[in-house]
Amino acid sequence: MTEPAPGSNLGRHVFGVAALAFGLITLAWHDYNGWHQPRYLVHAAAAALIFGGAAIQFRRTAKTGALVLGAVYLIFALLCVPQIVAKPQIYNSWGNFFEQFSLVTGPAIVYAYWSSAWPREILNRMGRILLGMCVASFTLEQAIYLGATAHLVPKWLPPSQMFWAVMTTVFFALAAVALLTNRMALLAARLLTMMLVIFGLLVWVPLVLSDLHSHTNWSEFAETFAIAGTAWILADLLGE
């Protein structure tokens, strides 16, 4: 397979930095995303996220870093399954699963991209479908918890918090449809990336600065940029 073009690695770098930050946050609070998992699992995850986030930055170690990060996020996605089975009617557990699974998608694309056995057409389809399913879940989660979503929108942003909660839910839905049907998928991936980055900058950066001791704010900040990195990885792939 040909070497990736210099401009096609931005998503990988963004994802790697976000994963590394996630690892440092996990290590600092001795907790992953507020889930209160056993200490040995949390420390192992933190070390793996830091290593994988650094390794994925470099061509020679990108596959190794992607494999490590994909494995870590897959484990945490699977840890959501018992909650889904116990209370399938509560969508928050489903939402947690697809948020973690979206973080599996990014490194999976990177690993497959650097493996010559994967034809480009199959890789493109795999990336679109996997991320598309996750974005469909983001749509449902925001629609179900619309009030909580609106509360996160900065109050100074016109015309209203609820307006942007509804509009971003619609944008998620349009992106999911575009990715799953392969209609304007590249445009959808790019706009999805931009929207997620804006989420991080307008929502989570101010919240982090308002309370530097909040583990939740830091975790959501890192997770948002990691998901943005996944969308960016797919946009880089589709754009080649």
Secondary structure as UniProt FT lines:
FT   HELIX           6..8
FT   HELIX           10..29
FT   TURN            33..34
FT   HELIX           39..55
FT   TURN            56..57
FT   HELIX           59..61
FT   HELIX           62..78
FT   TURN            79..80
FT   HELIX           81..86
FT   TURN            88..89
FT   HELIX           91..113
FT   TURN            116..117
FT   HELIX           120..144
FT   HELIX           146..152
FT   TURN            155..156
FT   HELIX           161..181
FT   HELIX           185..199
FT   HELIX           200..204
FT   HELIX           205..210
FT   TURN            212..213
FT   HELIX           215..239
//
